[in-house]
Amino acid sequence: MSRSALVLILVLSAGVIGLQAVHERRGGPLAAATENFLYVQSPEAMQRLALSYDALLADLYWIRAVQHFGSTRLSQDPNKQYDLLYPLLDLTTSLDPRFRLAYLLGAIFLSEPPPGGPGRADLAIALLEKGRRADPREWQYPLSIGFVHYWWRQDYQEAAAWFLRAADLPKAPEWLRPLAATTLAQGGSRESSRVLWRQILDTAEVNYLRSEAMRRLDQLDAMDQLDALRAAVNAYRDRFGASPDGWEDLRRAGYLRGNPVDPTGTPYRFADGTVSLDATSPLHPLPTEPVRLR
Amino acid sequence: MYAVRHIALNVFKESVRDRVLYSLVAFAALLIGGSFLIGQLTAGSDMKIIKDLGLAAIATFGLLIAVFIGIGLVWKEVERRSIYGLLSKPVRRHEFIVGKYAGLALTLLVNVAMMTAAFYLVLAFMDTQFPENVRAIWPAPAVDPGMLRAIALIVVELLLVTALALFFSTFSSPFLSAGLTVGLWVIGHFNADLRNFEAVVDSRTAASFARALYYVLPNFAAFDIKTQVVHALPVPASYLITTTAYGLVYVALLLTGAVVIFGRRDFK
């Protein structure tokens, strides 16, 4: 290669890199180009277009679904839209009907309430039902449907029925029947919720699910701790006839040994005589207390 | 037989000279790069995705080699006029065709064997990256010999694609041969639609024509059992035997056709 050609290549390379930097500094692609778009939404059409690459395309759509969920969840947009999540999961599971994790994790993504997710428990159940049709012997699908009914719909009768259906399937773990019984007897109690999340934690296949189960268990602990703190505030009020001004008053009165922190180490808030979880805590917001059997 | 072996070895050496085996480097880079990226991009399923990626890459690299070398096998000799010298030697025309085919088949076999070895090495490495409890719930172990069934059918599929490319190259230009081969490969994945055509059209004639095409056109969809092996689903031995037999008989048919056409060509 001649010296002048080498110089030309270097100059042109510098030009390309420089222009790309200018482009990036000006905000990257135009807004319309970055809008989320799914060119083929029909699973039937995509199955045909995939030729023999259906499993690989399923993986690509799965990666896209995870990225779509994660980036939307982490975005600063106040009006988070998860419009593509179900179509992406539908395409993934149509291209590879045995993609177990796409059903199980996809259902968790779909049922997460706003702003952390689309809050579509109905679509989560539809996705899991699709998984059941593909593999009727897999016990995790009915368990997950029962879980959606339990946690997001607070329909404990329906949840217990699904747990029992899961228990009837081959290779189902032994704890499913006791779980169904507990759900029926005391569904919605923190203790039964704790049993459910602990089982999910013990059997979680991916880190996301494991950390989600740990977060939920911490939330349940935080709810117990908040109850205890509120009881202490009430006891102080009964004893002294006025609300405490802060944790210091409670500590001096012997109700606390130090400043209380939630399971993540974030201090609890105490303002105007009310105890609450701090908004900056990773556990915020706490789940709605179950109402039907409380 | 000597002539066939000689021509086959020459085709193999020529493909090595043409740096066809460089595709292995691309394959290894794709697989190793993919393994590192996938862990960052997705939540779980890394092993499934690596297996899907590896099997799809073996099939794709093989397909590209089969088509783009297959279409030039005969054409190049005619274009360079080296065919005159060749046919003036004690080489019969059918030996020339079979030798060319065997050479490319050998190239593909070596290529697929090396890609398979690299694939299993990456899987063995990936296997060490996961804790025991995660490995326990995989439907199949990372280094699963069961995947060789899918690779075996990929090889049969590639042999069929090579035969198609060679068949077309005996009477048409490389561009047209590539179009026809890839076209038939694509159509061969829609065989199920041809079989069920009567469900979407009222015309009995059209349905019968589609049914006839279903039997005549190569059924490439039958060779795809990648999803089954990755999910450790059962693949009956009878299915493997029938599909392999189907592929090999089709190859024999195409080679016979290629020999007939090539035998009738006038090179004066």
Interface residues (C-beta under 8 A of the other chain):
Chain A: R48 L51 S52 Y53 D54 A55 L56 A58 D59 W62 I63 V66 Q67 D96 R98 F99 L101 A102 L105 E205 V206 N207 Y208
Chain B: I38 L41 T42 A43 G44 S45 K48 I49 D52 L53 L55 A56 A59 V134 I137 V186 H189 F190 D193 F220 A221 F223 D224 K226 T227 V230 H231 L233
